[in-house]
Amino acid sequence: MKARVLALYLPQYHPIPENDEWWGPGFTEWTNVAKAKPLFRGHYQPRIPADLGFYDLRLPEVREKQAELAREAGVEGFCYYHYWFGGGRQLLERPFNEVLESGKPDFPFCLCWANHDWTNKTWKKGSSLRRDSMIMKMEYSMEDHVAHFHHLLPAFRDHRYVTVDGKPIFGIWSPHTFPDVEQFIELWQRLAHENGLPGIHFVGYTENAKGRTSDGKISLWDTKQAGNIYKSVLDKGFDAVMPSGMFRAQSMCHSTLSMLWYYITKNTFLPTSNRTDYAKVMRNYYVEEDAWENVYPTLMPQWDRTPRAGSKTNLLTDATPEKFQRSVEEAVELIKDKAPEHRILFLKAWNEWGEGNYVEPDQKFGHGFLQAIRNAIED
């Protein structure tokens, strides 16, 4: 086994009452994707899906086809984003709940808790139908953590749930903003053992660079901090780290002045642009610490958030399946000496169409990005 590829999966492609209220009837990620326009010569927009069309995740046949495509590409399983805001409040839970309850598709899965606030900038550029910026706030309490665990226990016990060293994987998107996360992890580990599980394998997501240097100065970005950042996550009780080198790599492709101008102007009316060639970014995306046994690097096929954010975003240009394949091969080389169970690569992402960050077939590249994964990892 060269690599265990787990694909981060967005369950947003179906109408929900909250989105109807916030952005208008029938709003899904496709609303922004379909309206996207090219912003400069050669800009690949709009991005139109091929095999699956503008799908609705309430349809089981769509979920079956996604699993079939993933399996053919050598993807081991889907890592569904999980939205739990405290007090039992959830969003976008229907697709995964139906996968769990129906037993279909018979395809491995795990969960990544997207533990961040939702604001009216989450999905759509500009303003929503509601003026308040806070839509749903994350709330934490030890009592709620107990309820949260028991809510997910049937999933952890499902034979399809992806494990490492026999323990179900559970990702946490924002470990640094999670209050008392050490106590949360201790509590869930205890609850896991009390309920017949060998434990939980906690994975924390993080960028591998900092916006400030070690002496506190603004750096945009401090590119030599990966080891310290990874240790800061592991020291909180996490078993592993899921890193992204996106901002580090972009900062290495631009001057400090151009990066500073982008961050100053991105929330203003002033013109701004932060375009970077995909291949140049990927040459700086990984760091030597990604070869650590408890670090699971991410694969980034493309990146273009203009459907959500307009010109006020940091997009990558000229991504192709061939260039992506080379980056996957580099990641596979980084993890080759790890124990087979730990040769994990998180694909970021399977279907983030509004961020131009997907491998599902589209009208331009067809199955190209899926085939790139298979080419890079097959024995």
Salt bridges, closest charged atoms under 4 A:
GLU21 OE2 - ARG130 NH1 2.91
GLU29 OE2 - ARG308 NH2 2.85
ASP51 OD2 - HIS367 NE2 2.63
ASP56 OD2 - ARG58 NH2 2.53
GLU68 OE2 - LYS65 NZ 3.38
GLU76 OE2 - ARG4 NH2 2.75
GLU98 OE1 - ARG63 NH1 3.02
GLU98 OE2 - ARG94 NE 2.65
ASP106 OD1 - HIS159 NE2 3.35
ASP117 OD2 - LYS137 NZ 3.73
ASP132 OD2 - ARG130 NH2 2.87
GLU139 OE1 - ARG89 NH2 3.50
ASP158 OD1 - HIS159 ND1 3.72
ASP158 OD1 - ARG160 NE 2.91
ASP165 OD2 - HIS342 NE2 2.96
GLU194 OE2 - ARG190 NH1 2.96
GLU293 OE2 - HIS342 ND1 2.70
ASP304 OD2 - HIS43 NE2 2.68
ASP304 OD2 - ARG47 NH2 3.94
GLU333 OE2 - LYS336 NZ 2.65
GLU341 OE2 - ARG4 NH1 3.75
GLU352 OE1 - ARG308 NH2 3.02
GLU355 OE2 - ARG305 NE 3.45
GLU355 OE2 - ARG308 NH1 3.07
GLU378 OE1 - ARG374 NE 3.76
